[in-house]
């Protein structure tokens, strides 16, 4: 049961959570009861918790619908340029609380549910995460949708409505076990199916070159059924749309040529078509060249481009008559942003539409495509770059293969003119890679077919110009830009850490929520004892709340005064969870050696999913849990060191753990993490960072002041020098006794007594072929961790450093990132203007 608000609480709660006006609360209760009544009339007499959740969700959704319709009306009347964000992933998490925050309904809903005898937090916990993403790339898309709506941009997110999102992770005997994420089982109150906008998508078939032009014939058709989800801006009455496509077999699927008795099988085979939107591929930073994945990539692109062109032609509100027939103005009205190479087929598909269907000349069509499309690169890891076999294309998308060959031919003709006789450069820059299997390099296709190419942090954007795309940078330097990633402060501060949002608003007002640069004003309070105390108190409350949840789930007693040292992200060798493991083992050995020394207590939490086929990553999880089994049950160590594996890390768990963290681990090898965004979430929520000079860490340290950051390890030039010289793991093993001891314990079965050679693959990798040079940074990491422990013993100085970090977070708002995309790539102007609410006069 929710506790009643005390008078003091009421005074404290300024409108960060929205005002709980009497009329508001009464209306909400009435609507809630109406929705509950309809639910029960349909089914039964007794309401369950889930019934109450759906009643609340539908009540809140009612507030969205009028604004949603009015926003779309507003766009049709103003006819602004529209931006289409194409992504195979949108990692949205839960929607209810985020909607209440953005519509300023949180206090009113809290009060209304309380008066109805319900606990709002309990209802919120019933909602399933929309886990339609793997990690950073998909969550970035979700933050961008929030910022685009909050900045008044006419924006649309387009993706796939996967029936099964990222798997649920169970830890069983220390091993990861995957479980299907049946997130739609109980229905999704936030989506609206739009069958009137269903579109056909074609596969296979053959190409005919006729006098009337090129025809792609004898194809198999799958229908794309759109589902719309509203995306509310922050208190500006704007509601944009995320449109996700679901695959449906056409009614005559496999029936055209069925023979007697084939009817049942034909109907069963409809599943084959509908499998396209069945499941999200669970790989992060790894390319798996499967036909079903290529079908997914073309599916979202083909359906979306039909929608874009339909909307471009019919510009007046509600009109189905085409009023704009001249496609040469498309780039003035449409921007398409490709979130990595996954939607790269937008380039040949738009060419096919313009040349084969709209009958434009190649030159005219190509000019339109390049001016419309832009490409964001998310990684430099070679195993992550998409390279599709030509044979697969020839079979599945024969016309697109022809178009790609023609794009390549014209591209290489230009390169030959620029660099006469440089055949090696032409080979490197070709869209087609020759070899045992001919492959299409999708990144090269994106660069050639876009007017802008961006990396996602300053260092990453420099690396792509210096290394992977060096040749392209030399021939077209003006295409290359940087857009450092950001996070939405609505979800990642106001929603997940209301206590901190409140303490900040009491000092500098609440405008910072739309203009995060205002956090700089907190520097005026860095020596204010009351403010220091308030910041520390919020952190302690968040830790107590999270510790209680952990104790319930893991049956491990947590010391809430210990430092919460957290590394949560996908499990990958480059992210170096193994370096964290070596620190844990070394710390354990030190405590065992000097049990009477006054150690800084730590609760070390590691969480994240491993791709199901990534053996090393799964072994890393088993190693972490095995270390935890030894450490957590050693009475000599007691509560001075605990190791917890956070099961099933996802958006909703991030919203709980990040506000409770003291130390954020961002320890990838320099030059491997393109940006990172979890790093920004920790910084905004009052954790300090221990990290390498990689990704956005570089800019975070710059904004907070390097003296307020725990930086260690090789820089990018050091890594490059070591690659040239050769990395010798054994030399570190032989020179550093604590490292040797830790490795010997892993390889000797100290952490796996019943299976002494359990971790032989990990040991062999670290000793003989570690691409990410864990040992090279071990010594500096240990030294840096000692500095962290020392500062934590001085709570006041620690908290002052925290304030410097929070004050330096302004740059890392996705509002800033999106404003830069809008002005520097899309040719659009963001606006903080509020449009009238549905009940306001227009």
C-alpha angles and dihedrals in degrees: 000000000000115000115242114255112256119222088253090054090050092051091047095049103086116177097286083106095036127255119288096220117183093240090048093052094045092049091048093051091049093049092044091054091046092054091044090051092053091049092052096042087058097048125009146323104261120072120222127204087260091055089054091049092051091047090053093044092050091046091054091043089058088065090054101049100068091046090047094054092044092050092053089046089051091053093049091051096045093038093207125180107276128216122212116201107201115198136155087213136050110172097194104160114193123349108195102076094038090055092049090051094049093046094043091239101122099100093042092051091046091053094043095050090045091053088050090054096253134123111231094204090056091052092048089055091063093066116100119230114250091231098183094144144056103227139291100011095050095042090049088057089053093050089047092054089054092049095044090055092044090052093050096245118155092239136161127193112211124193146118127297097223112201087212119035129192108331122260110249121224121185108218118179087342095305128111114248120187124223126187114258102229092182096159094054094110096031130260115260093194100062131077120199113226105197090166088072096049112144134198119239119196130214137177117357125114139272125250121195106207137167089260091054137268121332128194104208143175091031129160112242128217120181121230112215114196125221116193125211120189118239111199122205120224107281095316097108091241117133117184128188135251107196116197121187125224122197119241128178113235115250093253093048109151090344098097091076102025117135128209109306094014095101098092092046091048091055091046090050090062084087090070091064094041092051088080092084096030103102144011114239103243099217122120116194092352131103119221110184101213124152093231090057091051088050089053092050093051092041095061093042098048095046093044096049091052088052093047093051093044090052092045092053096045101051101159119088113269093357121142093179113097108242099169114058102156106090093188089089093056094108090054091057105028135052120182118198117196111211097213120320095299092098093038090121086076086083099058091033092056088047090051091050095048097042105032101032106023092035097226120157116261093248095050092045093048091051090053093048095050094046091049102045131069129177132217116202115210106181146023095199105121094218090059097055113104115240113169121199111247091226091060090053093046089057101038104030108016096165092049090053090055090049092049090051090052092047088050094047092054092042093053091045088059093046090050089055092048095046108024113204095004096128094162091058090050090051091049093047099044118116086222118067113207119216141102086319118027109231138189113232102218095194090057089050090052094049094048093045098046135074092212133036120186140185120211103238132026095253092045092050089052092048093054090051092048099042131006097029099025094124092051092048090053093052097039110019093160091066094064121090141156125235109177110214123249141187131230111256089207096069097024099049117006094042103035098033109030091159092060093041088054096048089051093047091052089061105036106014124249102280088097088079089073095029108038093181086079088077085084086078088072089075086078088066100044091108096036106117094204092052092046089052093048093051092048091047094054090050091049092049091050090050093050091050093048093043090055090053091048093050090051093050103036103026089226117132107238123207103220090198091060119098110266100223108188137188112175121165139098112309108252135147092238092056087058104220081162091067087055089050091053090052091051092050092046091049090049091050092049093051090048090050095049106022093165096056117107100252125186103248116236136189104199115201124188123179141163143109126267120216105257093240097044103101098183092051091052090050089051089057090050090050093052093049091046092052087050091053091057099039097044093051098047109107092197090062095042116166094337091092129023128167120205128183107211105221122220098005107202139144094285093050090047088056088058103039100041096061089050097050126108100182127035117204112214100161109146119143108273109267098025108082105070093206118316121214101198085070089062093048092055092047093051091049097054105265123132119232130233105191152138124253091266135124116337091343086087093059093039091056089047092052096044095038119258089251087065094052132072101229121177142155141039121334122223094270090051091053091048091050090049091050089054094045096039128251113255110195093180093063091061092044091053096042101046114060095193091052090048091050092050093048092046090052091052094046095040096056099252088137094036106038094165091051108029095181095045093116099040092117092055092046091048091049094049093046101040116018112016106152090186100054100227095172093051091067098035099095096047090045092054091049091048092049089055089057089051092052092048094052093047088063087065103060095183095053090043091054092047088055089049090054091052088053096048089047089054095054098089095096092055097066112116084224088072092045093050093045087057094047089048097050101032103035112014099038093231132128119229118222135198091201117132117226119216116275116243092259093047119091109258 
